[in-house]
Amino acid sequence: MSNYDVRFFWGDYTSRQRQANGLKAICYVEQHFNGTDNPKSGGTEVIVSYNASKTSRDWGSSYAKRVSKALETTLRHKAQGGLLVGGYNGRGNGNLKYTSMPAILLEPCFATNPLEAAKIRDPFTQRIMAAALVSSIKEFFPKGGLVAFSVGHKGKTSSPLDRGVGVVGGGVEADYAEAVLNMAAKMLTGYDKIIDTPLEENEPDTRDIMGARILYFEARRDAHGRLAVYDLPEGDGGGSYEVAGINNKYHPQPARKLRRMIENKEFQAAEDFAAQYIVGYTDAVVRWFDFDGVDASPDYQGIEFFLRDSSFNRGPTGAARILQRALGVKTDGRIGTKTKAAFKTQLTDDWKELLDQLRSSREWYERQYAHRDENNKFWNGLVNRWNNAREAALDIA
């Protein structure tokens, strides 16, 4: 039987640390992955606070050396044993300085380096990172006790949609960080003693998750994973530029606002505004689930998501036509009693079959109304988008 317990802490970073203090955790770990403008930057480092104890520094250095050797990455700050005190420009201090126990912030790889990003995405390599963390904890805290885990970026009260830097090849920093910590927690506890405190009011609701997922599909980002202004190529049809799919032709005012936010380096504010605009713009599809005064959308969230994604891409009328085509009714773009009756029947009979029909309908719509096919330069990207939206719908359902 393991003598370790693990608890995940959520909320803003200061709150996490104080919660861990109150429960008398023996040690505190925050998992991140690094990012930079230079895709060649790489290596392993561990951040400790300016007020870090000797145990924190020795523990952090031990972990950094283990991971650097196991992953065959460069050990950064070699003269300091892989440690960066305070983080870049002191940003790491706030994540750790309020802890009353040894605390380290892990940066084993660079998400913006293609070679290291491949390691981050690989489940086998994730297990290597988790095992190195577990070994270091057992070395420095052999008597056991409560271990505090913090997933970088995810679950913050002030920025609930923050997920950190984008990972080259797909995904975001926070999701992979959480995967590594989950593996480490299971290794430490023997699978049966993991305590995960609920996010409660900090947890985004399903509507926010849908908006954030569409934003993830749409967003162009800089090397730090921050939203970027994207100059649209000729033939796109959406104007001259966009931010997270919000273009200056069909969404001129929010597009201008987002551009100003990014120019002013208000990146998190831009992220939150874009996600909320997306869900607000696509809220119209929820009315299609109103059957005799009863909202059925909570029972079919996968379908709701796919229709929201369709609506954001092709507008509410386009999404209505896509739904009507999938249902086999007149494609006039108006959701009336006949469309609703067919919709209710299909949802009840087999909503997953309807999802497949919706996926086919998006392709039909593109050919019929946008006049695009396999010869169009955007076609492969569209096909990937429809397929990814279908998979996301199944995940959300």
Secondary structure, DSSP 8 states (H G I E B T S, - for coil): --SEEEEEE-SSHHHHHHHHHHTT-SEEEEE--B--S-TT---BEEEE-TT--HHHHHHHHHHHHHHHHHHT--BSSGGGTTEEET-GGGTTHHHHTT-SS-EEEEE-SBTTSHHHHHHHH-HHHHHHHHHHHHHHHHHH-TT-EEEEEEESSTT-SS-TT---SB-TTS-BHHHHHHHHHHHHHHHHHTTS-EEE---GGGS--HHHHHHHHHHHHH--B-TTS-B--EE--TT--S-SEEETTEETTTSHHHHHHHHHHHHTT-HHHHHHHHHHHHHHHHGGGGGGGEETTEE-GGG-HHHHHHHHHHHHHHHHHHHHHHHHHHHTS--SS---HHHHHHHHHHHHHHHHHHHHHHHHHHHHHHHHTS---TTSTTHHHHHHHHHHHHHHHHHH-
